[in-house]
Amino acid sequence: MFNLFNLGAAKNKKSPVNLPANQNVANFLAKGTVSIKDLVSPSFIEVDFNHLKIDEKYYRTLYVVGYPRYVSANWLYSLITFDHPLYISMYIYPTESKAVLEDLKRKIAEMEATIESDIKSGKVVDPTVQVALDDALSLQAELAKGAERFFQFGLYITIPADNLSELNTIAKEVDSVLSSLLIVTRQATLEMEEGFKSTLPMFYDKLAVWRNMDTTSLALTFPFATASLTRNEGILYGINQHDGGLIIFDRFTLENANAVILGKSGGGKSFLVKLESLRLLMMGVEVIIIDPENEYKKLTQSVGGEFVEFSISSPYKINPFDLTTADPEPDELSNKILDLHSLMKVIMGELTPAQDALLDRALVSVYQQRGITQDPGTFQNEPPLLEDLFKVFVGMETPEGKELADRLEKFVQGSAAGIFNSRSTFDIKNTFTVFGIRDLEENLRPVAMYIVLDYIWNRIRKDKKKRVLVVDEAWYLIKQKDSGAYLHSFAKRARKYGLGLTTITQDVEDFVSTDEGRAIITNSSLQIILKQSTAAVEKITEVFYLTGGEKHFLLSCGVGEGLFFAGQNHVGFQVIASEEEKGLIE
């Protein structure tokens, strides 16, 4: 059963007029023979019992008849952010408290009588009646005190679609989302025209399906909520694209100060990190950066920092066997040997159980040869070098020892000799220190990054204060299980020493596919996702539980735009910088 009519013909009472070929619409309008309504109205509307068809679009309206007993703030968020256009209307009608109190008094009397009757007849009291009675008594008290007011509330949703099949599918999805919120909906069967008109922005409530609602519950349905990330302290990260506010945030106020920045090449990751580093320096935070591509060299010179460049000819050396001598922990040597286990696996590759046991004996032996034991007093002795471990393997005169010695030979006597086999000649003294490893060959970069991380770890334990450590292109470490596990361990332990670890990668898909990468994301309270490629956005959506709108935003956003996650809040944002800051960075 349906009606087929032409809105233009229905509203134009004049007889049709044929336009001369040379007469334009403007002249025709000037004569008053066609109204604006005729021009903007659709060609036809088809009203069926469970949908509308307006031109080539289909529409179906749902109205809400049941609500959950308890709701939280912004509880309609999943409906507001549904991955499909929806027309949502809320109608609110104030009600006289006196009339409501009279109705409540009658309802309370009825429920009390029902419960008393059940008790007298020996029946089990219906728990739903008891719960309803408790709610009614509580609401009656609030209304009587004037703490609450009462309203009639109507909620209608119209779903647009390109065809009938899509309309049925989307309607089921919307109903499923609402059911997960304990909301009961019904289709406006035989009232689709009234339902559609009720969701137009005209305050034209033709359905009149209302539910009693108190002030508190009504306030929680307010749909235009956005996460505000403006604080009284911290640094400026950018503009909140939801409400135009500023995102001013102090990462050290979160559960931990760790951050993850994910984005495709050219998405603005480096600019954001350099900008954050500049602003952190102004707040008195020490910044340390591991830079695989020497991108931060000019910025380091601009702010008077120190650029530590690792290469064969560089004067900067770090000995991975160094121990913390100032206030060492009771198990300092044992932890150092465990860290060296992981480092040697990064250098030498996978080891068999027999080789791993041999490595452990060799590491203990090289420290014993230097007179270093579990006694902290012996930590003042000169630590061993990588060549000492090489000599221990050679001296074992076993096939396993010879194989391990062969794997180490490149770093002791081969092309990489001198980079990691020297006494430490460097100590962090500058508030802005960058470790550049671009001039090392590709397979040496994970080794250098691991050694620098271990060195920084020993350094921050000596002097606890606010620091940020930036690990750019963290995929170099994540792609190997042992170095990835070390970076994850670093992220978990950093908070105790006032350190915030910033992990950056453009290999997003591979990063989030590893257990270590996901664990680092989980242990980072601050997460920034910039423009993404089509291949990576699905993984990002899965890991961060993004809505469809957020997924499309990451695909279409510009350079320096993305999503900013801070704790439980996240917003779309755009990085902004002053001309002076751009000059320093670029």
Secondary structure as GFF3:
##gff-version 3
##sequence-region A 1 586
A	DSSP	beta_strand	3	5	.	.	.	ID=ss1
A	DSSP	alpha_helix	7	11	.	.	.	ID=ss2
A	DSSP	alpha_helix	25	30	.	.	.	ID=ss3
A	DSSP	alpha_helix	36	40	.	.	.	ID=ss4
A	DSSP	beta_strand	45	47	.	.	.	ID=ss5
A	DSSP	beta_strand	52	54	.	.	.	ID=ss6
A	DSSP	beta_strand	57	66	.	.	.	ID=ss7
A	DSSP	alpha_helix	77	80	.	.	.	ID=ss8
A	DSSP	beta_strand	87	95	.	.	.	ID=ss9
A	DSSP	alpha_helix	97	120	.	.	.	ID=ss10
A	DSSP	alpha_helix	127	145	.	.	.	ID=ss11
A	DSSP	beta_strand	150	161	.	.	.	ID=ss12
A	DSSP	alpha_helix	164	180	.	.	.	ID=ss13
A	DSSP	beta_strand	184	187	.	.	.	ID=ss14
A	DSSP	alpha_helix	192	198	.	.	.	ID=ss15
A	DSSP	beta_strand	211	214	.	.	.	ID=ss16
A	DSSP	alpha_helix	215	219	.	.	.	ID=ss17
A	DSSP	beta_strand	235	240	.	.	.	ID=ss18
A	DSSP	beta_strand	246	249	.	.	.	ID=ss19
A	DSSP	three_ten_helix	251	253	.	.	.	ID=ss20
A	DSSP	beta_strand	259	262	.	.	.	ID=ss21
A	DSSP	alpha_helix	269	282	.	.	.	ID=ss22
A	DSSP	beta_strand	286	291	.	.	.	ID=ss23
A	DSSP	alpha_helix	297	302	.	.	.	ID=ss24
A	DSSP	beta_strand	306	309	.	.	.	ID=ss25
A	DSSP	alpha_helix	332	348	.	.	.	ID=ss26
A	DSSP	alpha_helix	353	369	.	.	.	ID=ss27
A	DSSP	three_ten_helix	376	380	.	.	.	ID=ss28
A	DSSP	alpha_helix	386	396	.	.	.	ID=ss29
A	DSSP	alpha_helix	399	412	.	.	.	ID=ss30
A	DSSP	beta_strand	432	436	.	.	.	ID=ss31
A	DSSP	three_ten_helix	442	444	.	.	.	ID=ss32
A	DSSP	alpha_helix	445	462	.	.	.	ID=ss33
A	DSSP	beta_strand	467	471	.	.	.	ID=ss34
A	DSSP	alpha_helix	475	478	.	.	.	ID=ss35
A	DSSP	alpha_helix	481	493	.	.	.	ID=ss36
A	DSSP	three_ten_helix	494	497	.	.	.	ID=ss37
A	DSSP	beta_strand	499	505	.	.	.	ID=ss38
A	DSSP	alpha_helix	508	513	.	.	.	ID=ss39
A	DSSP	alpha_helix	515	522	.	.	.	ID=ss40
A	DSSP	beta_strand	526	530	.	.	.	ID=ss41
A	DSSP	alpha_helix	534	544	.	.	.	ID=ss42
A	DSSP	alpha_helix	548	556	.	.	.	ID=ss43
A	DSSP	beta_strand	561	566	.	.	.	ID=ss44
A	DSSP	beta_strand	569	574	.	.	.	ID=ss45
A	DSSP	alpha_helix	579	585	.	.	.	ID=ss46
###
